[in-house]
Amino acid sequence: MKNRNEEKFFFDRKFPDLLEENYLTIRKEDGVVKILTDHIVSVNIKSQTQVFIKLTNNEEYKLDEKLSKKVANGLGFFD
């Protein structure tokens, strides 16, 4: 993925159930993190259960296992 528009397309079109308007909602042990999809600059798929997203401020989040599988399988990895 090369630019923010690709990531936005990816979340909007492939995984509409993960979005709350234009936010990606990530549930973490200590609460819920909401991330604007426009702030996602890359998606790194290391394995079916290890998917990371990097934001414009260089923060990186590891998606939980269930969400990682949904993202990896939705992109055609590990079918």
Residue frames as qw, qx, qy, qz and C-alpha x, y, z in Angstrom:
[[0.000, 0.891, 0.455, 0.000, 0.00, 0.00, 0.00],
 [0.534, 0.258, 0.043, 0.804, 1.49, 3.25, -1.12],
 [0.017, -0.282, 0.084, -0.956, -0.68, 6.09, 0.08],
 [0.250, 0.111, 0.631, -0.726, -3.47, 7.03, 2.43],
 [0.625, 0.206, -0.165, -0.735, -6.13, 6.83, -0.26],
 [0.571, 0.135, -0.793, -0.162, -5.38, 3.13, -0.73],
 [0.135, -0.054, -0.849, 0.508, -5.75, 2.45, 2.99],
 [0.403, 0.181, 0.304, -0.844, -8.98, 4.40, 3.13],
 [0.662, 0.195, -0.467, -0.553, -10.33, 2.42, 0.19],
 [0.404, 0.114, -0.897, 0.137, -9.19, -0.77, 1.89],
 [0.042, 0.153, 0.762, -0.628, -11.10, -0.10, 5.11],
 [0.468, 0.251, 0.098, -0.841, -14.16, 1.49, 3.49],
 [0.670, 0.266, -0.448, -0.529, -14.70, -1.16, 0.83],
 [0.523, 0.148, -0.838, 0.042, -13.37, -4.39, 2.28],
 [0.372, -0.238, -0.783, 0.438, -14.35, -4.04, 5.94],
 [0.221, -0.542, -0.160, -0.795, -17.32, -1.69, 6.37],
 [0.722, -0.558, -0.393, -0.115, -18.29, -3.56, 9.57],
 [0.669, -0.195, -0.298, 0.653, -15.04, -2.37, 11.19],
 [0.178, 0.269, 0.033, 0.946, -15.86, 1.28, 10.64],
 [0.088, -0.737, -0.568, 0.355, -17.88, 3.70, 12.70],
 [0.272, 0.936, 0.020, -0.223, -18.32, 6.49, 10.14],
 [0.620, 0.687, -0.333, 0.180, -14.72, 7.18, 9.09],
 [0.328, -0.673, 0.610, -0.261, -13.07, 5.64, 12.14],
 [0.708, 0.093, -0.700, 0.029, -11.43, 2.26, 12.57],
 [0.608, -0.626, 0.237, -0.427, -12.25, 1.06, 16.08],
 [0.584, 0.270, -0.731, 0.226, -9.64, -1.09, 17.78],
 [0.738, -0.617, -0.040, -0.270, -10.51, -2.77, 21.04],
 [0.421, 0.454, -0.657, 0.430, -7.56, -3.07, 23.40],
 [0.527, -0.283, -0.735, 0.320, -7.26, -4.52, 26.89],
 [0.217, -0.326, -0.409, 0.824, -7.37, -1.08, 28.50],
 [0.296, 0.607, 0.284, -0.680, -10.22, 0.31, 26.41],
 [0.627, 0.599, 0.471, 0.163, -11.18, 1.30, 22.90],
 [0.252, -0.446, 0.291, 0.808, -9.01, 3.26, 20.46],
 [0.551, 0.729, 0.398, -0.076, -10.67, 5.07, 17.55],
 [0.402, -0.340, 0.424, 0.737, -8.43, 5.95, 14.62],
 [0.487, 0.696, 0.006, -0.527, -9.37, 8.15, 11.67],
 [0.868, 0.244, 0.372, 0.220, -8.86, 6.10, 8.51],
 [0.417, 0.882, -0.079, 0.204, -7.22, 9.15, 6.91],
 [0.290, -0.826, 0.473, -0.100, -4.46, 8.84, 9.53],
 [0.876, -0.128, 0.448, 0.123, -3.50, 5.31, 8.46],
 [0.244, 0.778, -0.451, -0.363, -0.43, 5.37, 6.22],
 [0.399, 0.363, -0.825, -0.172, 0.43, 1.67, 6.00],
 [0.897, -0.210, 0.172, -0.348, -0.81, -1.82, 6.78],
 [0.176, 0.544, -0.821, 0.010, 1.85, -4.45, 7.51],
 [0.939, -0.111, -0.016, -0.325, 0.71, -8.09, 7.35],
 [0.067, -0.598, 0.795, -0.079, 3.36, -10.24, 9.04],
 [0.026, -0.053, -0.998, -0.029, 1.15, -13.32, 9.40],
 [0.302, -0.492, -0.681, -0.451, -2.53, -14.21, 9.46],
 [0.506, -0.714, -0.470, 0.113, -2.73, -13.23, 13.13],
 [0.453, -0.524, -0.043, 0.720, -0.20, -10.38, 13.16],
 [0.319, 0.681, 0.366, 0.548, -1.32, -7.25, 11.32],
 [0.349, -0.481, -0.217, 0.774, 0.03, -3.81, 12.19],
 [0.269, 0.850, 0.332, 0.308, -1.17, -0.38, 11.12],
 [0.470, -0.184, -0.098, 0.858, 1.04, 2.69, 11.11],
 [0.062, 0.893, 0.426, -0.133, -0.36, 6.19, 11.53],
 [0.384, 0.813, 0.011, 0.438, 0.72, 9.59, 10.24],
 [0.306, -0.863, 0.307, -0.259, 2.23, 10.38, 13.67],
 [0.399, 0.471, -0.779, 0.116, 4.41, 7.20, 13.42],
 [0.575, -0.231, 0.632, -0.466, 2.42, 5.34, 16.09],
 [0.439, 0.142, -0.823, -0.331, 1.98, 1.67, 15.30],
 [0.679, -0.163, 0.420, -0.580, -0.85, -0.55, 16.51],
 [0.067, 0.089, -0.981, -0.157, -1.06, -4.32, 16.41],
 [0.656, -0.150, -0.229, -0.703, -4.58, -5.45, 15.57],
 [0.630, -0.246, 0.652, -0.344, -6.05, -8.17, 17.74],
 [0.298, -0.119, 0.913, 0.253, -6.05, -11.73, 16.38],
 [0.429, 0.559, 0.697, -0.131, -9.68, -11.71, 15.20],
 [0.288, 0.887, 0.029, -0.361, -9.32, -8.39, 13.37],
 [0.145, -0.588, 0.680, 0.412, -5.93, -9.43, 11.95],
 [0.410, 0.128, 0.885, 0.179, -7.45, -12.58, 10.42],
 [0.399, 0.754, 0.480, -0.205, -10.31, -10.56, 8.93],
 [0.139, 0.868, -0.256, -0.402, -7.89, -8.06, 7.35],
 [0.223, -0.432, 0.805, 0.341, -5.40, -10.68, 6.10],
 [0.413, 0.282, 0.860, 0.096, -8.09, -12.95, 4.66],
 [0.345, 0.814, 0.341, -0.320, -10.01, -10.02, 3.18],
 [0.129, 0.800, -0.407, -0.420, -6.94, -9.01, 1.19],
 [0.867, 0.389, -0.264, -0.164, -6.52, -12.53, -0.17],
 [0.133, 0.543, -0.787, 0.262, -3.67, -13.63, 2.08],
 [0.157, -0.141, 0.910, -0.357, -3.88, -17.10, 3.65],
 [0.706, 0.064, -0.136, -0.692, -7.04, -18.18, 1.80]]
